[in-house]
């Protein structure tokens, strides 16, 4: 018994239709863009980043949810999928497995102290404090390759502005 070609095509279409989900699954990023930001809200830099994020989300027709995080928790939030991307000042470090977009701004680190050292070697004698896992700490790690005795203190709370205030008050 031979089935007509039309019947076979209809049967195949019915089987294929049964394989498709009844409704496409909604992906969370299609509704809301979750962005990690540093906890320095209120600063000019934070406001600028927030405006960029908002414009980007508007272009994609998405709502934005900002997730303020300390610098040492941003990479883990990205890797775990808790946030879609981070709008923070990070140095491109591909060893973490993250992909970095081209920089929209370049930054150079500066040492701020009451009595600046005349030579890099004299940094070894200074008490240096940075925010944990910040671009400044990464710069110190790179410098430590040429100055192995270089040491610094890291803080997991506070902002760069807090550190600058402590320098100005003579506490650091």
C-alpha positions in Angstrom: 0.0 0.0 0.0 1.5 3.3 -1.1 0.6 6.6 0.7 0.1 9.6 -1.5 2.9 12.2 -1.4 0.5 14.9 -0.1 -0.4 12.7 2.9 3.3 12.1 3.7 4.1 15.8 3.6 1.2 16.6 5.9 2.2 13.9 8.3 5.8 15.2 8.4 4.6 18.8 9.0 2.4 17.6 11.8 5.4 15.8 13.4 7.7 18.8 13.0 5.1 21.1 14.5 4.8 18.9 17.6 8.6 19.3 18.2 8.3 23.1 18.5 7.4 24.7 21.8 4.0 26.3 21.9 5.4 29.6 22.9 9.0 30.8 22.6 10.7 30.9 25.9 11.3 34.5 27.2 15.0 35.2 27.9 15.5 37.6 30.9 17.9 39.8 29.0 15.2 40.5 26.4 13.2 42.3 29.1 15.7 43.8 31.5 19.4 44.6 31.2 21.2 43.9 34.5 24.4 45.9 34.8 27.1 45.8 37.6 28.3 49.2 38.7 30.7 50.3 41.4 29.3 51.6 44.7 30.6 55.2 44.0 27.1 56.5 43.1 26.7 60.2 43.0 30.1 60.9 41.5 30.5 62.5 38.1 32.0 59.3 36.6 29.1 57.2 38.0 26.5 59.6 36.5 28.3 59.5 33.1 28.4 55.6 33.2 24.7 55.5 34.2 23.7 57.8 31.3 25.7 55.5 28.8 24.0 52.4 30.2 20.5 54.1 30.0 21.1 55.1 26.4 22.3 51.7 25.5 19.3 50.0 27.1 16.9 52.5 25.3 18.5 51.5 22.0 17.7 47.9 22.8 14.2 48.7 24.2 15.1 47.3 27.6 14.6 48.3 31.2 17.8 48.7 33.2 18.6 47.3 36.6 21.9 48.6 38.2 23.5 46.3 40.7 26.0 48.2 42.8 28.9 45.9 43.8 32.3 46.2 45.5 35.1 45.8 42.9 36.1 42.4 44.3 32.7 40.9 43.6 32.1 42.1 40.0 34.0 39.4 38.2 32.2 36.6 40.1 28.8 38.3 39.3 29.7 38.3 35.6 30.9 34.7 35.6 27.8 33.5 37.5 25.4 35.3 35.2 24.0 37.5 37.9 24.7 40.5 35.7 24.8 40.8 32.0 27.8 43.2 31.9 29.7 45.6 34.1 30.2 49.3 33.6 33.2 49.8 35.8 36.8 50.8 35.4 38.5 47.4 35.0 41.7 46.6 33.3 41.4 44.0 30.4 42.5 40.7 32.0 41.6 37.8 29.8 42.8 35.2 32.3 39.4 35.5 34.1 37.6 34.2 31.0 35.8 37.5 30.4 35.6 39.3 27.1 36.3 43.0 27.2 34.7 45.6 24.9 36.9 48.4 23.4 37.5 51.1 26.0 35.5 54.3 25.6 37.8 56.1 27.9 41.5 55.8 28.8 42.7 56.1 32.3 46.2 56.5 33.8 46.8 55.8 37.4 48.4 58.4 39.6 49.9 58.1 43.0 48.4 60.6 45.5 50.3 61.3 48.7 51.4 64.2 50.8 55.1 63.8 50.0 55.5 62.1 46.6 58.5 59.9 46.0 61.1 61.1 43.6 61.8 57.5 42.2 59.6 54.5 41.8 62.0 52.6 44.0 61.0 54.9 46.9 57.4 53.5 46.7 58.6 50.6 48.7 58.9 52.9 51.8 55.4 54.2 51.4 52.2 53.0 53.0 50.0 52.4 49.9 46.2 51.7 50.1 43.9 50.8 47.2 40.5 49.4 46.8 40.5 45.6 46.4 40.5 44.2 42.8 40.5 47.8 41.4 42.4 49.0 38.3 44.8 50.6 40.7 45.5 47.3 42.5 46.1 45.7 39.1 48.6 48.5 38.2 50.4 47.8 41.5 50.6 44.0 40.7 52.2 44.9 37.3 54.6 47.3 39.0 55.4 44.6 41.6 57.0 42.5 38.8 59.8 45.1 38.6 59.7 46.0 42.3 59.1 42.7 44.2 59.3 44.3 47.6 56.4 46.6 46.9 53.5 46.0 49.3 50.1 47.7 49.8 46.9 47.4 51.8 43.6 46.6 50.1 40.2 47.6 51.2 37.0 45.8 50.3 34.8 48.7 51.3 34.9 52.4 50.4 35.7 54.2 47.2 38.7 55.9 45.7 37.1 59.2 46.8 37.2 57.9 50.4 40.9 57.2 50.1 41.6 60.6 48.6 39.8 62.2 51.5 41.9 60.2 54.0 45.1 61.4 52.2 43.9 65.0 52.4 43.1 64.6 56.1 46.6 63.2 56.7 45.2 59.8 57.8 46.9 57.9 54.9 
